[in-house]
Amino acid sequence: MLNAIPTPLMTILLLVGSNIFMTFAWYGHLKYKSAPLVTVIFVSWLIAFFEYCLQVPANRMGYGHFNAAQLKTIQEIITLTVFVGFSFFYLNEPLKWNTLVGFGLMVAAAFFIFKK
């Protein structure tokens, strides 16, 4: 079934999954300020393991369909998208206009990076 998914789409799906894990590994502990730092670091590393299990195959698979700059751009836009949702829904932080403007500028950057 996974072989039926085109490689560029599979690359993007794997990068979305890896970024969800990465965001929780890097920022999920912010809700648990009373947890010991050593515990937080250990749990973050465990979560990051699963991020790498998706990110490494995504980049390996996607390289060739995308160049390295395109892969990095896709990853950064996915990271920002996932993080905006994470900070709004998980950390209950408000979505501000300057965040949206910054995200829009990243989309503009992606336009130029992918332009032939």
matplotlib code that plots the C-alpha trace (Angstrom):
import matplotlib.pyplot as plt

x = [0.0, 2.8, 4.4, 1.2, 2.0, 4.1, 7.6, 7.2, 4.0, 5.5, 8.4, 6.1, 4.0, 7.1, 8.4, 5.0, 5.1, 8.7, 8.0, 5.1, 7.5, 10.2, 7.9, 6.8, 10.4, 11.6, 8.6, 6.2, 8.0, 7.2, 3.8, 5.7, 7.9, 8.1, 9.5, 13.2, 15.4, 17.1, 13.8, 12.7, 15.9, 15.6, 11.9, 12.7, 15.5, 13.1, 10.6, 13.3, 14.3, 10.9, 11.4, 14.6, 13.0, 10.7, 13.0, 16.0, 13.9, 12.0, 15.2, 16.8, 13.6, 13.0, 16.5, 16.5, 12.9, 13.8, 17.2, 18.7, 17.5, 14.0, 14.0, 15.1, 12.5, 9.7, 10.9, 11.0, 7.5, 6.2, 8.0, 6.4, 2.9, 3.2, 4.6, 1.8, -0.8, 1.1, 1.6, -2.0, -3.7, -1.2, 0.4, -2.7, -0.7, -2.5, -1.8, -0.5, -0.5, 3.3, 3.5, 1.2, 3.2, 6.4, 4.9, 3.7, 7.3, 8.5, 5.9, 7.2, 10.7, 9.6, 8.1, 11.5, 13.4, 11.0, 10.9, 12.5]
y = [0.0, 2.4, 1.7, 3.2, 6.6, 8.8, 9.4, 13.2, 12.8, 10.1, 12.4, 15.1, 12.8, 11.4, 14.9, 15.9, 12.9, 13.6, 17.2, 16.3, 14.2, 16.8, 19.5, 17.4, 16.5, 20.1, 21.9, 19.4, 19.7, 23.4, 22.4, 20.4, 23.0, 21.1, 17.9, 17.4, 18.5, 15.1, 13.4, 16.0, 15.5, 11.7, 11.8, 14.3, 12.0, 9.1, 11.1, 12.4, 8.8, 8.4, 11.7, 10.5, 7.2, 9.2, 12.1, 10.1, 8.0, 11.0, 12.9, 9.8, 9.0, 12.6, 13.4, 13.1, 14.2, 17.3, 18.9, 19.6, 23.2, 22.1, 19.4, 21.8, 24.4, 21.8, 20.7, 24.3, 25.1, 21.9, 22.8, 26.2, 24.9, 22.1, 24.5, 27.1, 24.4, 23.0, 26.4, 27.3, 24.0, 22.4, 25.4, 27.6, 30.5, 33.1, 33.3, 36.8, 38.7, 38.9, 35.1, 34.9, 37.6, 35.7, 32.5, 34.2, 35.4, 31.8, 30.7, 33.5, 32.2, 28.7, 30.1, 31.4, 28.2, 26.0, 28.4, 26.9]
z = [0.0, 0.8, -2.6, -4.2, -2.7, -5.0, -3.6, -3.3, -1.3, 0.9, 1.6, 2.7, 4.8, 6.6, 7.2, 8.7, 11.0, 12.0, 12.7, 15.0, 17.0, 16.9, 18.1, 21.1, 21.8, 21.8, 23.3, 24.9, 28.2, 28.5, 30.1, 32.8, 34.4, 37.7, 36.0, 36.7, 33.8, 33.6, 33.1, 30.5, 28.6, 28.7, 27.5, 24.8, 23.5, 23.4, 21.4, 19.1, 18.3, 16.5, 14.8, 13.3, 12.3, 10.0, 9.0, 7.8, 5.4, 4.2, 3.2, 1.7, -0.3, -1.3, -2.4, -6.2, -6.5, -4.6, -4.2, -0.8, -0.6, -1.6, 1.0, 3.7, 2.6, 2.7, 6.2, 7.5, 6.2, 7.8, 11.0, 11.2, 10.3, 12.9, 15.5, 15.0, 15.6, 18.5, 20.3, 19.7, 20.7, 23.1, 24.8, 24.5, 23.1, 20.9, 17.2, 16.5, 13.3, 13.1, 13.3, 10.3, 8.4, 9.1, 7.9, 4.7, 4.1, 4.4, 1.9, -0.4, 0.1, -0.8, -4.0, -5.1, -4.1, -6.1, -9.1, -12.2]

ax = plt.figure().add_subplot(projection="3d")
ax.plot(x, y, z, "-o")
ax.set_aspect("equal")
plt.show()
